[in-house]
Amino acid sequence: MTTASTAAEPGYRVLNPATGEILETFPTATDGEIESAIAAATEAYPSWKDTPITERAKVVARVAELFTERADELAKIITTEMGKPLSQSKGEAEFCTDIFNYFATEGPALAADQEIKTFSGGRAVVQRLPIGPLLGIMPWNYPYYQVARFAAPNLMLGNTIILKHAENCPRSALAIQQIMDDAGVPTGAYVNVFASHAQIATLIADPRIQGVSLTGSERAGAIIGELAGKNLKKAVLELGGSDPYVVLDSEDVPGAAQTAWATRMENTGQACNSNKRMIVLEDVFDDFVAELTARADGLTPGDPSVEAEGTFAPLSSRAAAEALAAQVKDAVDKGATLHAGGQLADGPAAYFSPAVLTGVTPEMRAYREELFGPVAVVYKASDDDDALRLANDTPYGLGGAVFSTDPERAARVAARLEVGMSNVNIPAAEGAEMPFGGVKRSGFGRELGPLGMEEFVNKRLFFIAE
């Protein structure tokens, strides 16, 4: 197949980041295909919303089953597409089962009518009703999970979905569409489109589309937020993050550093809520950095489909690796210390060796920008207040974590983090039932948990007078 894209857009293609080889290309949708997708989602909506929620739950539960039944196949697809280590790829597919099962099980209660006290006589009820066709714009870093947390609650509510996936994830996008079809999601209730950027604008402007959800970069969020606002559409934006990871003290510094390192290296550092800024009190700082450095030293590029010990996976693309290398170089050139790693591989592959960086100061790009890759940036704090100051000195506000042998001390600091998700003595509370989202330039809206059913919904007042 050939790709039909402009010079500014690479088009939909499978480019193995471990080799730099383009394995397959897919044509961008025609304008006619975009219109057909909108029409199909619009046509499917009346019957899907009128299907009893308990019946929709059966379909959503079958989607859940298929994610686990096909986990091995799904894992291979995204390991090839974006370089995720194979075991993590399989875990991601299986986590989608948890998400779809959660909403299939809990959805009917979460969407139930809520009677409210009235002082006007009669009976007042808040109903939670669907609003219509939605557009989802999804990223490459978690090709299945990101779709699941948007699609599951909205299918349960009775909304229909048009899904635009990342250009480098066409095979996983098609695999999700096949799961939806095989699970019995009605034709038009979930439609994958290989849309161009211009066609995204067309979709958002179309009066039949009632809302848009984006997970992506801050830059993308600004564009989509502007388009949604201009067209008076509800939007949910889950954007970048530079999460603080505060270590106030530890009885086991090597163990604490090991946990921090494993968290940072998840998905080769390409997670929105990764611990991108480790803030460590001075009493344990040197030992903490030494342990991180020991873990980073000597790692070599490896095949993500094999996952041999002592190796690391590629980033999603050569461009991503080069961008990260430029951020690290800027910091080092301005006086930061690179303790290990930080080397961009030669050739077309997307390998960047996991790095440990200290001495980052406000004039460096790394202080304000998100580092979307395997770089552990460690800051030294003098006391709890200094740690909190550093933690909140960021334009982002996605998540954060605070660690201490005294849980009450950690909780006092965590309670003052300016984030959407604050954690005590755990890197992140993760689960289908845990709401996910941020504040400040990390976006707005929530996915997962009970709040995931509260976004694209008509909270209609239904009042019956006496």
C-alpha positions as CSV (number, residue, x, y, z in Angstrom):
1,M,0.0,0.0,0.0
2,T,1.1,3.6,-0.5
3,T,0.7,6.5,1.8
4,A,-1.2,9.6,0.8
5,S,0.1,12.3,3.1
6,T,1.5,15.8,2.8
7,A,5.2,16.6,3.3
8,A,4.4,17.9,6.7
9,E,2.8,14.7,7.8
10,P,4.6,11.4,7.5
11,G,1.4,9.5,7.0
12,Y,0.3,6.2,8.6
13,R,3.1,3.8,8.6
14,V,4.8,1.1,10.7
15,L,8.4,2.2,11.3
16,N,10.3,-0.2,13.5
17,P,12.3,2.1,15.9
18,A,14.7,-0.6,16.7
19,T,15.9,-0.6,13.1
20,G,14.6,2.5,11.4
21,E,13.0,0.3,8.8
22,I,9.6,1.2,7.3
23,L,7.6,-2.1,7.3
24,E,4.3,-1.0,5.9
25,T,2.4,2.2,4.9
26,F,-1.3,2.9,4.9
27,P,-3.3,5.5,3.0
28,T,-4.6,8.5,4.8
29,A,-8.4,8.6,4.7
30,T,-10.1,10.5,1.9
31,D,-12.6,13.3,2.7
32,G,-15.3,10.9,1.6
33,E,-14.2,8.3,4.1
34,I,-14.2,10.9,6.9
35,E,-17.8,11.9,5.9
36,S,-18.8,8.2,5.9
37,A,-17.3,7.8,9.4
38,I,-19.3,10.7,10.8
39,A,-22.4,9.5,9.1
40,A,-22.0,6.0,10.5
41,A,-21.4,7.2,14.0
42,T,-24.4,9.5,13.8
43,E,-26.6,6.8,12.4
44,A,-25.5,4.2,15.0
45,Y,-26.1,6.6,17.9
46,P,-29.9,6.5,18.4
47,S,-30.1,2.7,18.6
48,W,-27.0,2.4,20.6
49,K,-28.1,4.9,23.2
50,D,-31.5,3.3,23.4
51,T,-30.0,-0.1,24.0
52,P,-30.4,-0.9,27.7
53,I,-27.1,-0.2,29.6
54,T,-27.1,-3.8,30.9
55,E,-27.0,-5.0,27.3
56,R,-24.3,-2.5,26.3
57,A,-22.4,-3.9,29.3
58,K,-22.4,-7.4,27.8
59,V,-20.8,-6.1,24.6
60,V,-18.2,-4.1,26.6
61,A,-17.4,-7.2,28.7
62,R,-16.8,-9.2,25.5
63,V,-14.3,-6.5,24.4
64,A,-12.5,-7.0,27.7
65,E,-12.3,-10.8,27.1
66,L,-10.8,-10.3,23.6
67,F,-8.0,-8.1,24.9
68,T,-6.7,-10.9,27.0
69,E,-7.4,-13.6,24.5
70,R,-5.4,-11.8,21.9
71,A,-2.8,-10.3,24.3
72,D,0.2,-12.1,22.7
73,E,-0.7,-11.0,19.2
74,L,-1.5,-7.4,20.4
75,A,1.8,-7.2,22.2
76,K,3.9,-8.1,19.1
77,I,2.1,-5.4,17.2
78,I,3.0,-2.5,19.4
79,T,6.5,-3.7,20.2
80,T,7.2,-3.5,16.5
81,E,5.3,-0.2,16.0
82,M,6.7,1.9,18.9
83,G,9.4,-0.2,20.6
84,K,7.8,-1.1,23.9
85,P,9.4,-4.1,25.6
86,L,7.3,-7.2,24.8
87,S,6.4,-8.1,28.4
88,Q,5.2,-4.5,29.0
89,S,3.2,-4.6,25.7
90,K,1.4,-7.7,26.8
91,G,0.7,-6.2,30.2
92,E,-0.8,-3.2,28.5
93,A,-3.2,-5.3,26.5
94,E,-4.2,-7.2,29.6
95,F,-4.8,-4.0,31.5
96,C,-7.3,-3.0,28.9
97,T,-9.3,-6.1,30.0
98,D,-9.4,-4.6,33.5
99,I,-10.6,-1.3,32.2
100,F,-13.4,-2.6,30.0
101,N,-14.4,-5.0,32.8
102,Y,-14.5,-2.2,35.3
103,F,-16.9,-0.1,33.3
104,A,-19.0,-3.1,32.2
105,T,-19.4,-4.0,35.9
106,E,-19.6,-0.6,37.6
107,G,-21.1,1.4,34.7
108,P,-24.8,0.8,35.3
109,A,-24.5,2.1,38.9
110,L,-22.2,5.0,37.9
111,A,-24.7,6.1,35.3
112,A,-27.8,5.6,37.4
113,D,-30.2,8.5,38.1
114,Q,-29.4,10.5,41.2
115,E,-32.3,12.0,43.2
116,I,-31.5,15.3,44.7
117,K,-33.1,17.2,47.5
118,T,-35.6,19.9,46.3
119,F,-37.2,22.7,48.2
120,S,-39.7,23.4,45.4
121,G,-41.9,20.5,45.9
122,G,-42.1,17.6,43.4
123,R,-39.2,15.2,42.6
124,A,-35.8,16.2,41.1
125,V,-33.5,13.7,39.5
126,V,-30.1,14.2,37.8
127,Q,-29.9,11.8,34.9
128,R,-26.7,10.8,33.2
129,L,-27.4,10.5,29.5
130,P,-25.1,10.2,26.4
131,I,-24.5,13.2,24.2
132,G,-23.7,11.7,20.8
133,P,-20.8,10.9,18.5
134,L,-17.3,11.7,20.0
135,L,-13.9,12.1,18.5
136,G,-10.9,10.5,20.2
137,I,-7.4,11.5,19.3
138,M,-4.9,9.0,20.8
139,P,-1.1,8.9,21.2
140,W,1.5,6.2,20.4
141,N,3.0,5.6,23.9
142,Y,0.2,3.3,25.2
143,P,-1.6,2.4,21.9
144,Y,-4.2,0.1,23.6
145,Y,-4.5,1.5,27.1
146,Q,-5.2,5.1,26.0
147,V,-8.0,4.0,23.7
148,A,-9.5,1.8,26.4
149,R,-9.8,4.5,29.0
150,F,-11.6,6.7,26.5
151,A,-13.7,4.1,24.7
152,A,-14.9,2.0,27.6
153,P,-16.9,4.5,29.7
154,N,-18.3,6.2,26.6
155,L,-19.5,3.0,25.0
156,M,-21.1,2.2,28.3
157,L,-22.8,5.6,28.4
158,G,-24.2,5.0,24.9
159,N,-22.0,7.5,23.0
160,T,-20.5,6.5,19.7
161,I,-16.8,6.9,18.9
162,I,-14.7,8.0,16.0
163,L,-11.1,7.1,16.8
164,K,-8.1,8.8,15.2
165,H,-4.9,7.0,16.4
166,A,-1.3,8.1,16.1
167,E,0.3,7.9,12.7
168,N,2.8,5.3,13.8
169,C,0.2,2.9,15.3
170,P,-1.9,1.8,12.3
171,R,-1.7,-1.9,13.0
172,S,-2.7,-1.5,16.6
173,A,-5.5,0.8,15.6
174,L,-6.9,-1.8,13.2
175,A,-6.5,-4.5,15.8
176,I,-8.7,-2.5,18.2
177,Q,-11.3,-2.0,15.5
178,Q,-11.3,-5.8,14.9
179,I,-11.8,-6.4,18.6
180,M,-14.8,-4.0,18.6
181,D,-16.3,-5.7,15.6
182,D,-15.8,-9.2,16.9
183,A,-17.2,-8.3,20.3
184,G,-20.5,-7.1,18.8
185,V,-20.1,-3.3,19.0
186,P,-22.6,-2.2,16.4
187,T,-21.4,-0.9,13.0
188,G,-20.7,2.8,13.4
189,A,-20.6,2.8,17.2
190,Y,-16.8,2.6,17.0
191,V,-15.1,3.7,13.8
192,N,-11.3,3.9,13.3
193,V,-10.1,6.6,10.8
194,F,-6.7,7.3,9.5
195,A,-7.3,11.1,9.5
196,S,-4.9,13.8,8.5
197,H,-4.4,16.9,10.7
198,A,-6.7,19.0,8.4
199,Q,-9.4,16.3,8.6
200,I,-9.2,16.4,12.5
201,A,-10.2,20.1,12.2
202,T,-13.1,19.1,9.9
203,L,-14.3,16.4,12.3
204,I,-14.3,18.8,15.3
205,A,-16.1,21.5,13.3
206,D,-18.8,19.1,12.2
207,P,-22.0,19.8,14.2
208,R,-22.7,16.1,14.4
209,I,-19.6,15.6,16.6
210,Q,-20.4,16.5,20.2
211,G,-17.0,16.3,22.0
212,V,-13.3,15.5,21.6
213,S,-10.8,13.8,23.8
214,L,-7.1,14.2,23.2
215,T,-4.2,12.5,24.9
216,G,-1.0,14.0,23.6
217,S,1.5,16.9,23.9
218,E,1.0,20.3,25.3
219,R,1.3,21.7,21.8
220,A,-1.4,19.4,20.4
221,G,-3.6,20.1,23.4
222,A,-3.5,23.9,22.7
223,I,-4.5,23.3,19.0
224,I,-7.3,20.9,19.8
225,G,-8.5,23.0,22.7
226,E,-8.7,26.0,20.5
227,L,-10.6,24.1,17.8
228,A,-13.0,22.6,20.4
229,G,-13.6,26.0,22.0
230,K,-14.2,27.7,18.6
231,N,-16.8,25.1,17.8
232,L,-18.4,25.0,21.3
233,K,-17.5,21.4,21.9
234,K,-16.7,19.7,25.2
235,A,-13.1,18.6,25.4
236,V,-10.9,16.4,27.6
237,L,-7.2,17.1,27.4
238,E,-4.6,14.8,29.0
239,L,-1.3,16.4,28.1
240,G,2.3,16.4,29.3
241,G,3.7,16.0,32.7
242,S,6.9,16.5,34.7
243,D,5.9,14.7,37.8
244,P,7.8,15.3,41.1
245,Y,9.0,12.2,43.0
246,V,10.0,13.4,46.4
247,V,12.2,11.3,48.7
248,L,12.3,12.8,52.2
249,D,14.1,10.0,53.9
250,S,14.7,6.3,53.5
251,E,16.0,3.4,55.6
252,D,17.0,1.6,52.4
253,V,18.4,4.1,49.9
254,P,19.4,1.5,47.3
255,G,15.9,0.0,47.4
256,A,14.3,3.5,47.1
257,A,16.6,4.3,44.2
258,Q,15.8,1.0,42.5
259,T,12.1,1.7,42.7
260,A,12.6,5.2,41.4
261,W,14.7,3.9,38.5
262,A,12.2,1.1,37.6
263,T,9.4,3.7,37.6
264,R,11.4,6.1,35.4
265,M,12.4,3.4,32.9
266,E,8.8,2.1,32.4
267,N,8.0,2.3,28.7
268,T,11.6,3.6,28.2
269,G,10.6,6.7,30.1
270,Q,7.8,7.6,27.7
271,A,4.9,7.9,30.1
272,C,3.0,11.2,30.8
273,N,3.0,10.5,34.6
274,S,6.5,9.2,34.9
275,N,8.7,10.5,37.7
276,K,10.6,13.0,35.5
277,R,11.8,15.1,38.5
278,M,13.3,13.2,41.4
279,I,13.6,15.5,44.4
280,V,15.8,14.0,47.2
281,L,16.7,15.5,50.5
282,E,20.4,16.1,50.9
283,D,20.9,13.4,53.7
284,V,20.3,10.7,51.1
285,F,21.0,12.5,47.9
286,D,24.5,11.2,47.2
287,D,23.8,7.6,47.8
288,F,20.6,7.8,45.8
289,V,22.3,9.3,42.8
290,A,25.2,6.7,43.1
291,E,22.6,3.9,43.0
292,L,20.9,5.3,39.9
293,T,24.2,5.8,38.2
294,A,25.2,2.2,38.9
295,R,21.9,1.0,37.3
296,A,22.4,3.2,34.2
297,D,26.1,2.3,33.7
298,G,26.9,-0.3,31.1
299,L,23.4,-0.7,29.5
300,T,23.5,-1.6,25.8
301,P,20.8,-1.3,23.1
302,G,18.6,-4.4,22.9
303,D,15.8,-5.9,20.8
304,P,12.6,-5.0,22.7
305,S,11.0,-8.3,21.5
306,V,13.7,-10.2,23.4
307,E,14.4,-8.1,26.6
308,A,17.8,-9.4,27.5
309,E,19.1,-8.3,30.9
310,G,21.4,-5.3,30.7
311,T,19.8,-3.9,27.6
312,F,17.4,-1.0,26.9
313,A,14.7,-0.5,24.3
314,P,14.5,2.2,21.7
315,L,12.4,5.3,21.9
316,S,9.4,5.5,19.7
317,S,11.2,7.2,16.8
318,R,14.6,8.6,15.8
319,A,13.1,12.1,16.0
320,A,12.1,11.6,19.6
321,A,15.6,10.3,20.5
322,E,17.2,13.3,18.8
323,A,14.9,15.7,20.6
324,L,15.7,14.2,24.0
325,A,19.5,14.3,23.2
326,A,19.2,18.0,22.4
327,Q,17.5,18.7,25.8
328,V,20.2,16.8,27.7
329,K,23.0,18.4,25.7
330,D,21.5,21.8,26.5
331,A,21.6,21.0,30.2
332,V,25.2,19.7,30.2
333,D,26.4,22.6,28.1
334,K,25.0,24.9,30.8
335,G,26.6,23.1,33.7
336,A,24.5,20.1,34.6
337,T,26.3,16.8,35.4
338,L,25.7,13.8,33.3
339,H,26.6,10.8,35.5
340,A,25.8,8.1,33.1
341,G,24.2,7.4,29.7
342,G,22.8,10.1,27.5
343,Q,24.3,8.9,24.3
344,L,22.3,8.9,21.0
345,A,23.1,5.8,18.9
346,D,24.4,6.2,15.4
347,G,22.3,5.3,12.4
348,P,18.5,5.3,11.9
349,A,17.5,3.5,15.0
350,A,15.9,5.3,18.0
351,Y,18.2,4.3,20.9
352,F,19.2,6.8,23.6
353,S,21.1,5.3,26.5
354,P,19.3,5.8,29.9
355,A,20.8,8.8,31.7
356,V,21.2,10.2,35.2
357,L,21.4,14.0,35.3
358,T,21.9,16.4,38.3
359,G,22.6,20.1,38.7
360,V,19.7,21.1,36.5
361,T,18.9,24.8,37.0
362,P,16.1,27.1,35.7
363,E,18.0,28.5,32.7
364,M,18.2,25.0,31.2
365,R,15.5,23.6,29.0
366,A,15.3,20.4,31.1
367,Y,14.1,22.5,34.1
368,R,10.8,23.5,32.5
369,E,10.4,21.1,29.6
370,E,9.1,17.6,29.8
371,L,11.8,15.0,29.1
372,F,9.9,12.2,27.4
373,G,12.4,9.4,27.6
374,P,14.9,7.5,29.9
375,V,16.5,10.4,31.8
376,A,16.4,10.5,35.6
377,V,16.8,14.1,36.7
378,V,17.6,14.4,40.4
379,Y,17.4,17.6,42.4
380,K,18.8,18.1,45.9
381,A,16.5,19.6,48.5
382,S,17.5,21.0,51.9
383,D,14.2,20.3,53.8
384,D,10.6,19.5,53.3
385,D,9.6,23.0,52.3
386,D,12.4,23.2,49.8
387,A,11.3,19.9,48.3
388,L,7.8,21.2,48.0
389,R,9.0,24.4,46.4
390,L,10.9,22.4,43.7
391,A,8.0,20.1,43.3
392,N,5.5,22.8,42.5
393,D,7.9,25.0,40.4
394,T,6.7,23.6,37.0
395,P,4.0,24.5,34.5
396,Y,2.7,21.0,34.6
397,G,0.4,19.4,37.2
398,L,-0.3,15.8,36.3
399,G,0.8,13.5,39.2
400,G,3.3,13.3,42.0
401,A,4.6,11.1,44.8
402,V,6.2,11.6,48.2
403,F,8.1,9.0,50.2
404,S,9.1,8.9,53.8
405,T,9.4,6.4,56.6
406,D,6.9,8.6,58.4
407,P,3.7,8.4,56.4
408,E,2.2,11.4,58.1
409,R,5.2,13.5,57.1
410,A,4.9,12.3,53.5
411,A,1.2,13.0,53.5
412,R,1.6,16.6,54.7
413,V,3.9,17.3,51.8
414,A,1.8,15.3,49.3
415,A,-1.3,17.2,50.3
416,R,0.3,20.4,49.0
417,L,1.3,19.2,45.6
418,E,-0.3,21.1,42.8
419,V,-1.3,18.0,40.8
420,G,-4.3,16.0,39.7
421,M,-3.0,12.8,41.3
422,S,-1.0,12.8,44.5
423,N,0.5,9.6,46.0
424,V,2.1,8.7,49.4
425,N,4.7,6.0,49.5
426,I,3.9,4.6,46.1
427,P,5.0,5.9,42.7
428,A,1.4,6.0,41.4
429,A,-1.9,4.5,42.4
430,E,-2.9,2.7,39.2
431,G,-6.0,0.7,38.4
432,A,-9.2,0.9,36.3
433,E,-10.9,2.4,39.3
434,M,-8.4,5.3,39.8
435,P,-9.2,8.6,38.1
436,F,-6.5,9.9,35.9
437,G,-5.9,13.5,34.9
438,G,-4.1,16.8,35.8
439,V,-4.2,20.5,36.3
440,K,-2.2,23.5,35.0
441,R,-0.7,22.8,31.6
442,S,-1.2,19.1,32.0
443,G,-4.8,19.6,30.8
444,F,-8.2,19.1,32.2
445,G,-10.9,16.4,32.6
446,R,-10.6,12.9,34.0
447,E,-10.5,9.4,32.7
448,L,-10.9,6.0,34.5
449,G,-12.7,5.4,37.7
450,P,-16.1,6.9,38.5
451,L,-15.0,10.2,37.1
452,G,-14.4,8.6,33.7
453,M,-18.2,8.4,33.4
454,E,-18.7,12.0,34.2
455,E,-17.2,13.8,31.1
456,F,-19.1,13.3,27.9
457,V,-22.5,13.0,29.5
458,N,-25.6,15.1,29.7
459,K,-26.3,15.6,33.4
460,R,-29.9,16.4,32.8
461,L,-32.2,17.7,35.5
462,F,-35.5,15.8,35.3
463,F,-38.1,17.5,37.5
464,I,-41.7,16.3,38.1
465,A,-43.9,18.9,39.9
466,E,-46.4,17.8,42.5
